[in-house]
Amino acid sequence: MTARPYPSPMPATTTPRARLAAGLLAGGLGLGALAGCTFGSENVSCSPRSCTVTLEGTDAEVNILGTTLRFGGTEGGRASLGVGSASVSCAEGESVSAGSLVLECSSVGEDRVELTASLG
């Protein structure tokens, strides 16, 4: 009696459409990792070394360039920000350093801040 190999349940082929979908998914995941940003509804635009962010509403939060950035509100034209475990504030047009980031506040409004964060 000779042993017979088990037949494969399905052939190992992929369609061009499946290969395209896999390539697009891998490319999209790669861009997210390259940009170093994760976000919810905040306005975020990133390059490999910097991100432009608009945070609106107290406790708005975004993870950029490996650091969590939190908006604590504004008072007297200054935005309060949490950067990792540090706390800083900045006025419109001002730059501040916090941990590995340099933050440049381009606009400070009543309940929002627009800034550029870059690796220092």
C-alpha positions, -999 to +999 in steps of 0.1 A: +000+000+000+014+034-009+007+066+009-010+093-011-003+130-003-033+150+008-046+173-020-044+210-013-079+223-005-074+255-027-048+264-053-022+290-041-029+316-067-038+353-063-057+375-086-044+408-099-071+426-079-060+408-047-024+417-053-033+454-060-054+455-028-025+440-007-001+465-023-023+495-015-028+484+021+009+479+026+017+512+010-009+530+032+004+514+064+039+524+054+030+560+049+013+561+083+045+548+100+067+571+080+047+601+090+047+591+126+012+604+134-020+590+146-050+612+151-088+613+155-107+643+142-079+668+146-064+684+115-030+668+111-005+669+082+029+653+086+062+648+069+089+625+084+103+652+107+074+676+114+036+678+117+012+707+114-017+703+138-049+721+147-062+711+181-097+723+190-115+719+223-101+713+258-085+679+261-080+674+224-051+650+219-029+637+191+000+613+189+027+628+166+064+620+161+063+594+189+049+619+215+014+626+228+004+663+225-026+675+245-044+709+243-054+723+277-071+754+265-061+791+262-058+820+286-045+854+280-036+846+243-015+816+254-022+780+246-015+754+273-001+722+259+009+689+274+038+673+256+044+638+269+048+644+306+059+680+303+036+711+303+043+742+282+025+772+269+029+794+238+015+825+223+009+831+186+042+833+167+062+818+196+083+787+196+089+765+227+109+733+232+094+703+250+112+670+252+123+660+217+099+684+200+100+721+191+065+736+189+058+767+169+024+782+176+011+798+144-024+807+157-040+807+192-077+812+193-103+811+221-106+773+221-081+762+195-044+762+186-026+757+153+010+747+155+039+730+138+058+703+158+092+693+146+119+670+160+145+692+178 
